[in-house]
Amino acid sequence: MRVAVLGAGAWGTALAIALARKHEVRLWGRDAAQLASIAGTRTNSKYLAGVALDASIHVTAILAEAIGDAELALIVTSTGGLAATVSSVLETAARSSPDSLPLVWACKGFNKSTGQLPHEIIVALVPAGTRYGALSGPSFADEVAHGLPCALTLASNDFAFANATAAALNGGALRVYSSADLIGVELGGALKNVMAIAAGISDGMQLGLNARAALITRGLAEMVRLGVAMGGKPETFMGLTGVGDLILTATGSLSRNRKVGMLLAQGKSLDSILSELGHVAEGVNSAASTLALAHRHRVGMPITEAVNAVLFAQADPRDAVKALLAREAKAE
């Protein structure tokens, strides 16, 4: 399959490397200087240093060259950059082909200003009949780039498309499952980042493994409640894009969202933390949207409320933890 990977950050580069073992891959990004550097050195020193790109991966800053006769566009930008990228793809593809190019996105979270999930952004842009889906699951870019085993889920409202595309992308160390629960898969990928910040706060305060396990478990309960209220399937949250991604992001040393929580527990300001990270931590952008959805659907999400208080209301993490511990006991 000819795959255009659109987005040359860590995750986009890692997926390009993994998919190039089986497919014809073109890697595109908006920063022409960065792409020229990647093409020349065969490494993404800015986002994924130390991992070489196979010589077969065509690196370009020209979108028409990337999507050309591609059979699939895999969009690996931040959620905030999704709409602009899709609009550019549609405009460019329209000049060369009347057929709709299938789209798959690998971003997680909500649009910061509208609160939309990725598929809601896509639906408002693409022509009727366009095949599309979300690729999500527990995955650190560095491990995928190094060829370590990873399992993901490709979800679409068109299950035939999800099944066929998952089968095509599946191979080697990259295992890809299919799902028809697009809402559940997207919500799992968004909500787990908020819970990972909570787990990071707990770890940063050295509250212990028991506390972390409790936060992960009760955080998953919050995710399921909101997901079902919004039309997702509860079993989706028991899979890769729910509990699987939550465990990885809440416990892994490579997790940016967990690191945000740990640094907040150390008393650092959010602005300084984000500046220090140098990468997007989607949980920060997702926290407010998650809480707004919880209120809209009348779903109780106390951990989400505590994370929002620490992130945006300058609440002391210790006070937030005390408030959670002081909640009235009830049946699980």
C-alpha positions in Angstrom: 0.0 0.0 0.0 1.2 3.5 -0.8 0.8 5.5 2.5 1.3 9.2 3.0 2.2 9.9 6.6 1.3 13.6 7.2 3.1 15.0 10.3 6.8 14.7 11.0 6.7 14.8 14.8 7.8 11.9 16.9 4.7 9.8 16.4 4.5 10.5 12.6 8.1 9.6 12.1 7.8 6.4 14.2 4.7 5.3 12.2 6.5 6.0 9.0 9.5 3.9 10.1 7.2 1.0 11.2 5.0 1.0 8.1 8.0 1.3 5.7 8.9 -2.3 6.7 5.8 -3.4 4.6 4.5 -0.4 2.6 5.7 2.4 0.3 5.8 5.4 2.7 6.1 9.1 2.1 6.6 11.4 5.1 5.4 15.0 4.9 5.6 18.0 7.3 5.0 21.7 7.1 8.5 22.7 8.2 10.6 22.6 5.0 13.9 23.1 6.8 13.2 20.3 9.2 12.1 18.0 6.4 15.3 18.8 4.5 17.3 17.9 7.5 15.5 14.6 7.9 16.0 13.8 4.3 19.7 14.6 4.5 20.5 12.9 7.7 17.9 10.2 7.6 17.0 10.9 11.2 14.5 13.2 13.0 16.9 14.8 15.4 14.3 17.2 16.8 11.7 14.7 17.8 13.1 11.2 17.5 16.8 11.4 17.7 18.9 8.3 17.3 16.5 6.3 15.1 17.4 6.0 11.4 14.8 6.3 8.7 14.9 3.5 6.1 16.2 4.7 2.7 12.9 3.7 1.1 10.9 6.4 3.0 10.5 9.4 0.8 10.7 12.6 2.8 9.1 15.8 1.4 7.7 19.2 2.4 5.5 19.2 -0.8 2.0 17.9 0.0 1.1 17.1 -3.6 4.2 15.0 -3.8 3.3 13.2 -0.6 -0.3 12.3 -1.4 0.2 11.9 -5.1 -1.1 8.5 -5.9 -1.3 7.5 -2.2 -3.9 4.9 -1.3 -4.2 6.2 2.3 -3.4 9.5 4.1 -2.4 8.9 7.7 -2.6 12.2 9.5 -0.3 12.4 12.5 -0.6 16.0 13.7 -1.9 17.4 17.0 -5.7 17.5 17.2 -5.4 21.3 16.9 -3.6 20.9 13.6 -6.1 18.3 12.2 -8.5 20.6 10.4 -5.9 22.7 8.6 -4.1 19.5 7.5 -7.3 17.8 6.2 -8.3 21.0 4.4 -4.9 21.2 2.7 -5.2 17.5 1.7 -8.6 17.9 0.2 -7.6 21.0 -1.7 -4.5 19.3 -3.0 -6.1 16.0 -3.8 -8.9 17.6 -5.7 -6.5 18.9 -8.3 -5.1 15.4 -9.1 -7.9 13.0 -8.5 -11.7 13.1 -8.4 -11.8 10.2 -6.0 -11.8 10.8 -2.2 -8.5 9.8 -0.6 -9.2 7.6 2.5 -8.1 9.3 5.7 -6.9 7.9 9.0 -5.8 10.1 11.9 -3.6 9.2 14.8 -4.2 12.2 17.0 -5.9 12.0 20.4 -7.9 14.6 22.3 -10.3 17.4 21.6 -10.1 20.6 19.6 -9.1 23.2 22.2 -11.5 25.9 21.1 -14.6 23.9 20.0 -14.3 20.7 22.2 -14.9 18.5 19.1 -13.5 15.0 18.8 -11.4 14.4 15.7 -14.2 12.6 13.8 -16.5 15.6 14.4 -13.8 17.8 12.8 -13.4 15.5 9.9 -17.2 15.1 9.2 -17.6 18.8 8.8 -14.8 19.0 6.1 -14.8 15.9 3.9 -17.2 15.1 1.0 -19.9 12.5 1.6 -18.7 9.0 1.0 -15.2 9.7 2.2 -13.8 6.7 4.0 -12.1 7.6 7.3 -11.1 6.3 10.7 -9.0 6.7 13.8 -5.8 4.8 14.7 -5.3 4.7 18.5 -3.9 2.6 21.3 -1.1 2.2 23.8 2.0 3.4 21.9 5.2 5.3 22.7 6.8 6.6 19.6 10.3 5.7 20.6 9.5 2.0 21.1 7.5 1.7 17.8 10.4 3.3 15.9 12.8 0.8 17.4 10.6 -2.1 16.2 9.3 -3.2 19.6 5.9 -4.9 19.7 2.8 -2.6 19.7 -0.9 -3.2 19.3 -3.3 -0.5 18.0 -6.9 -0.3 17.0 -8.3 1.3 13.8 -11.9 2.4 14.3 -14.4 3.6 11.7 -18.2 3.9 11.4 -17.6 1.9 8.2 -16.5 -1.4 9.7 -15.6 -2.9 6.3 -13.1 0.0 5.8 -11.8 -0.4 9.4 -11.3 -4.1 8.9 -9.6 -3.9 5.5 -7.3 -1.0 6.5 -6.4 -2.7 9.8 -5.5 -5.9 7.9 -3.4 -3.9 5.4 -1.4 -2.0 8.1 -1.0 -5.0 10.4 2.3 -6.7 10.2 5.7 -7.3 11.8 5.8 -5.9 15.3 2.8 -3.7 14.6 -0.5 -5.4 15.4 -3.6 -3.6 14.3 -7.1 -4.5 15.3 -10.4 -3.1 13.9 -13.4 -1.6 15.6 -16.7 0.0 14.7 -16.9 2.1 17.9 -15.3 5.3 16.6 -16.7 7.4 19.5 -15.5 5.0 22.2 -12.0 4.7 20.7 -11.6 8.4 20.3 -12.9 9.1 23.8 -10.5 6.5 25.3 -7.6 8.2 23.7 -8.6 11.6 24.9 -9.7 10.8 28.5 -6.8 8.6 29.5 -4.5 11.6 29.2 -6.4 13.5 31.8 -6.2 10.5 34.2 -2.5 10.2 33.5 -2.0 13.7 34.8 -3.8 12.6 38.0 -1.6 9.6 38.3 1.5 11.8 37.7 0.4 14.1 40.6 0.0 11.0 42.8 3.5 9.7 41.9 5.0 13.2 42.2 3.6 13.4 45.8 5.0 9.9 46.4 1.6 8.6 47.5 2.6 5.1 46.6 1.6 2.3 44.2 -1.7 1.6 46.0 -2.8 5.2 45.4 -1.8 5.0 41.7 -3.7 1.8 41.2 -6.8 3.3 42.8 -6.6 6.4 40.6 -6.2 4.3 37.4 -9.2 2.2 38.4 -11.5 5.0 39.4 -10.2 7.0 36.4 -11.3 4.2 34.1 -14.7 4.2 35.8 -15.0 7.9 34.9 -14.0 7.2 31.3 -16.6 4.5 30.9 -19.4 6.6 32.4 -18.8 9.5 30.1 -18.1 7.2 27.1 -21.4 5.3 27.5 -23.3 8.5 28.0 -21.9 9.8 24.6 -22.7 6.6 22.7 -19.5 4.6 23.1 -19.5 0.9 24.0 -18.4 -0.1 27.5 -16.4 -3.0 26.2 -14.3 -0.6 24.1 -12.9 0.9 27.3 -11.8 -2.6 28.4 -9.6 -2.8 25.3 -6.4 -1.3 23.9 -7.8 2.2 23.5 -9.2 2.3 27.0 -7.6 0.5 29.8 -4.6 -0.4 27.7 -3.7 3.1 26.8 -4.6 4.3 30.3 -2.2 1.9 31.9 0.7 2.9 29.6 0.1 6.6 29.9 -0.5 6.6 33.6 2.6 4.5 34.5 5.1 4.8 31.7 8.3 6.8 32.1 8.0 8.2 28.6 4.5 9.6 29.2 4.4 13.4 28.8 1.0 13.6 30.5 2.2 11.7 33.6 5.3 14.0 33.6 3.0 17.1 33.7 1.3 15.7 36.8 4.6 14.9 38.5 6.0 18.4 37.9 2.7 20.0 39.1 3.2 18.0 42.3 6.6 19.6 42.7 5.1 23.0 42.6 6.0 24.1 39.1 3.7 26.3 37.1 1.9 24.9 34.1 3.5 27.4 31.8 7.0 26.4 32.9 6.1 22.7 32.6 4.8 23.1 29.0 7.9 25.1 28.1 10.2 22.5 29.5 8.4 19.6 27.7 8.8 21.0 24.3 6.1 18.6 23.0 2.3 18.6 23.1 0.8 17.1 26.3 -2.8 16.5 25.0 -4.1 15.9 28.5 -3.8 19.6 29.3 -5.9 20.6 26.3 -8.4 17.7 27.0 -9.0 18.4 30.7 -11.4 21.3 30.2 -13.2 19.7 27.3 -13.7 16.6 29.3 -15.1 18.4 32.3 -17.5 20.4 30.0 -18.7 17.1 28.5 -19.2 15.6 32.0 -21.4 18.6 33.0 -23.3 18.5 29.7 -24.1 14.8 30.1 -24.5 15.0 33.9 -21.8 12.5 34.5 -19.8 12.6 37.8 -16.1 12.8 37.2 -14.4 13.9 40.4 -10.8 13.0 39.3 -11.3 15.1 36.2 -12.6 18.0 38.3 -9.5 17.8 40.6 -7.2 17.8 37.6 -8.9 20.9 36.2 -8.6 22.6 39.5 -4.9 22.0 39.7 -4.3 22.9 36.0 -6.4 26.0 35.7 -7.5 27.2 39.1 -4.1 27.1 40.9 -5.4 24.6 43.4 -2.7 23.0 45.5 -2.3 19.3 44.4 -2.3 18.3 48.1 -5.7 20.0 48.6 -7.1 18.3 45.5 -6.0 14.9 46.9 -7.5 15.6 50.3 -10.8 16.5 48.6 -10.8 13.2 46.7 -10.0 11.3 49.9 -12.7 13.1 51.8 -15.5 12.0 49.4 -18.3 10.0 50.9 -17.9 6.2 50.7 -20.3 4.5 48.3 -20.8 1.2 46.4 -18.3 0.5 43.7 
